[in-house]
Amino acid sequence: MRCSASVKAGQISAFLLVVAFCSACAAESSEQIPLHIGQHVFEVEVAATPQQRKRGLMQRDALPANGGMLFVFEQAGRHCFWMRNTPLPLSIAFAGPNGRIINLADMQPFTDTFHCPSADARYALEVSQGGFQQRGIVPGDQITGLPQ
């Protein structure tokens, strides 16, 4: 009896480990969509659930040149971001419900500094730091291809 209880406990532990691993993979392998800002195209992951938004780009050590993450909120608001557990230097564009960029900010790795939109935003787009500046993207520019 003791051996079978031990085997069962081992099977349960293995099952829980697989579930945890698959959950982590699912959080990182979110949907990807193309977004356009003027002539520029970004292939971005979508973080639309609370769990995906909470995880964001934490623990990532690389982003493709035209990659990024789009955070989609149910309601426009003053959604602030920080860089805890995020090793990549990022730039963020906050956009209103109409997709127009409200403001931009550069964010430093592993910091708890809050970066907030200057007006209610429904979307936040994170790319490698300097990605907007290098492309001449500024507040007032329009992001198209956003999910509703």
C-alpha positions as CSV (number, residue, x, y, z in Angstrom):
1,M,0.0,0.0,0.0
2,R,2.8,2.4,0.9
3,C,4.4,2.0,-2.5
4,S,1.2,2.6,-4.5
5,A,0.5,5.7,-2.4
6,S,4.0,7.0,-3.2
7,V,3.6,6.2,-6.9
8,K,0.2,8.0,-6.9
9,A,1.7,11.0,-5.2
10,G,4.5,11.0,-7.8
11,Q,2.0,10.8,-10.7
12,I,0.0,13.7,-9.2
13,S,3.2,15.8,-8.8
14,A,4.2,15.1,-12.4
15,F,0.7,16.0,-13.6
16,L,0.7,19.3,-11.7
17,L,4.2,20.1,-13.1
18,V,2.9,19.5,-16.7
19,V,-0.2,21.7,-16.1
20,A,2.0,24.5,-14.7
21,F,4.4,24.3,-17.6
22,C,1.6,24.3,-20.2
23,S,0.0,27.3,-18.5
24,A,3.2,29.2,-18.7
25,C,3.6,28.3,-22.3
26,A,0.0,29.4,-23.1
27,A,0.6,32.8,-21.4
28,E,3.7,33.4,-23.6
29,S,2.2,32.1,-26.9
30,S,-0.6,34.6,-27.3
31,E,-2.1,35.6,-30.6
32,Q,0.0,37.7,-32.9
33,I,-1.4,40.4,-35.2
34,P,0.1,43.1,-37.5
35,L,-0.3,46.7,-36.4
36,H,0.3,49.7,-38.7
37,I,1.6,53.1,-37.7
38,G,1.9,55.1,-40.9
39,Q,4.1,53.0,-43.2
40,H,5.5,50.9,-40.3
41,V,4.3,47.5,-39.5
42,F,4.8,45.8,-36.1
43,E,4.0,42.0,-35.5
44,V,2.8,42.0,-31.9
45,E,1.6,39.6,-29.3
46,V,-1.8,40.5,-27.9
47,A,-2.2,40.6,-24.1
48,A,-6.0,40.9,-23.6
49,T,-6.7,38.9,-20.5
50,P,-5.8,40.0,-17.0
51,Q,-3.3,37.1,-16.7
52,Q,-1.6,38.0,-20.0
53,R,-1.4,41.7,-19.1
54,K,0.1,40.9,-15.7
55,R,2.8,38.7,-17.3
56,G,3.5,41.1,-20.2
57,L,7.1,40.8,-21.3
58,M,8.5,39.8,-17.9
59,Q,11.4,37.4,-18.1
60,R,11.9,37.9,-21.9
61,D,15.4,38.6,-23.0
62,A,14.8,39.4,-26.7
63,L,12.2,40.9,-29.0
64,P,12.1,40.7,-32.8
65,A,13.1,44.0,-34.5
66,N,9.4,44.7,-35.5
67,G,8.0,42.8,-32.6
68,G,6.2,43.9,-29.5
69,M,3.3,43.4,-27.2
70,L,-0.1,45.1,-27.4
71,F,-2.0,45.4,-24.2
72,V,-5.8,45.6,-24.7
73,F,-8.0,46.8,-21.9
74,E,-11.8,46.4,-21.7
75,Q,-12.2,50.0,-20.8
76,A,-10.1,53.1,-21.4
77,G,-8.4,54.4,-18.3
78,R,-5.2,55.5,-16.7
79,H,-3.5,52.0,-17.0
80,C,0.1,52.4,-15.7
81,F,3.1,50.1,-16.4
82,W,6.3,49.2,-14.6
83,M,9.3,47.1,-15.5
84,R,9.6,44.7,-12.5
85,N,11.2,41.4,-13.7
86,T,11.6,42.8,-17.3
87,P,15.2,42.7,-18.5
88,L,14.5,44.4,-21.9
89,P,14.6,48.2,-22.2
90,L,11.2,49.1,-23.8
91,S,9.3,52.0,-25.2
92,I,5.6,52.3,-24.7
93,A,2.9,54.0,-26.7
94,F,-0.4,54.7,-25.0
95,A,-3.4,55.0,-27.4
96,G,-7.0,56.0,-26.9
97,P,-10.0,53.9,-27.9
98,N,-9.7,55.4,-31.4
99,G,-6.1,54.2,-31.8
100,R,-4.5,57.6,-31.7
101,I,-1.3,57.7,-29.8
102,I,-1.6,59.8,-26.6
103,N,1.9,59.8,-25.4
104,L,5.2,57.8,-25.5
105,A,7.6,56.8,-22.7
106,D,10.9,54.9,-22.5
107,M,11.1,52.4,-19.7
108,Q,14.3,51.0,-18.0
109,P,14.7,47.3,-17.2
110,F,14.0,46.0,-13.7
111,T,12.5,49.3,-12.4
112,D,9.3,50.0,-10.4
113,T,8.8,53.5,-11.9
114,F,5.3,53.9,-13.1
115,H,4.7,55.0,-16.7
116,C,1.1,56.2,-17.2
117,P,-0.9,57.6,-20.1
118,S,-1.5,61.4,-20.0
119,A,-5.2,60.7,-20.8
120,D,-7.5,57.6,-20.7
121,A,-6.0,54.9,-22.9
122,R,-7.5,51.6,-24.1
123,Y,-4.3,50.3,-25.6
124,A,-0.6,50.2,-24.8
125,L,2.0,49.1,-27.3
126,E,5.5,48.0,-26.0
127,V,8.4,47.7,-28.4
128,S,12.2,47.7,-28.1
129,Q,13.4,50.9,-26.6
130,G,13.9,53.6,-29.3
131,G,11.7,51.7,-31.7
132,F,9.2,54.6,-32.0
133,Q,11.8,57.3,-32.2
134,Q,13.8,55.5,-34.9
135,R,10.7,55.3,-37.0
136,G,9.6,58.9,-36.4
137,I,6.5,57.8,-34.6
138,V,5.1,60.6,-32.3
139,P,2.0,61.3,-30.3
140,G,-1.0,62.0,-32.5
141,D,0.0,59.2,-35.0
142,Q,-2.7,56.6,-35.7
143,I,-2.4,52.9,-34.9
144,T,-4.5,50.7,-37.3
145,G,-5.3,47.0,-37.0
146,L,-6.2,47.2,-33.3
147,P,-8.6,44.6,-32.0
148,Q,-11.9,45.8,-30.6
